[in-house]
């Protein structure tokens, strides 16, 4: 009995130990199941990542280079807009590239100068080639003339050879124009008739080339042409002609103005219009009917133009400032009538920042009065800069 009881107690004790052992093992497994595992991984940089980084640096480099290119190009275009002479490729005064023929035969661009080279560039159809020159049938009875001009206060000269043979030819040309029954005569037709005369054109183009050889700056070429024509003395021709038994005063062709070294407003305006047209500018004639006066207009910003026409006023009878339309002429007359505008050529415009615009405004203020001492100083400065005259003629 006692033994049975003891065995039972031993069996119960063993059973309790098994239960405790099972519980402990279950707890241990549960703990392991929920314990976080720390895994160390080695980070590898892939080849595609390396390429992506290189791409980023390359893009940044391209952006920086592009920025500097844009800055340089912007500065170049800004200088062009300001009217400065910026030349990436060397050219002559008519924009012909070095070592190439000009569009104007027989001229060749050599080291910045336009030179006759008919052996390479050829001649116009109406001229004959002699060596490197192109010769007109009317190129006889020559004489050399001196043409003066003022540029920013400095007076200079151009020497040019003119020919009496061409003057005689021009004088004997028909004085009239034939029209169809329904056509109306116009002042513009007669202006173009004088400007487009072929023999005259070939012997006047040499003067354009001489001006363009003086400077590659196009606006300075324009200034020289304007001042050169303004410097030619004002005088009527002594020649007359008879038509239908009526005697008329003779009106000179542009070439004759050079030969005579004289002209009136319409004649001098034609000479200037020819020069500016051949330089590539857009040109008109202004005609004030009430005052019977002609002048030249050159395309420019509207706010600077005469009566908002889009063309700046240029007086040709005497030295004056471009756009100065407040001139007082002999007899105290000013231009008050609305001008007739006759288009002569399509072409380039003057820039927005010509110093003449401000100078013309200053001249108008001087004429309108003010403190006499300061007005006198300003007038003398402008007079020296442009060689201004005290008297202007109408007609």
Secondary structure, 3 states (H helix, E strand, C coil): CHHHHHHHHHHHHHHHHHHHHHHHHHHHHHHHHHCCCCCCCCCCCCHHHHHHHHHHHHHHHHHHHHHHHHHHHHHHHHHHHCCCCCCCCCECCCCCECCEECCCCCEEEECCEEEECHHHHCCCCCCEEECCEEECCCCCCEEEEEEEEEECCEEEEEEEEEEHHHHHHHHCCCCCCCCCCCCCCCHHHHHHHHHCCHHHHHHHHHHHHHHHHHCCCHHHHHHHHHHHHHHCEECCCCCEEEECCEEEECCCCHHHHHHHCEECHHHHHHHHHHHHHHCCECEEEEEECCCCEEEEEEECCHHHCHHHCCEEEECCCCCCCCCCCCCCECCCECCCCCCEEEEEECCECCCCCCHHHHHHHHHHHHHCCCCHHHHHHHHHHHHHHHCCCCCCCCC
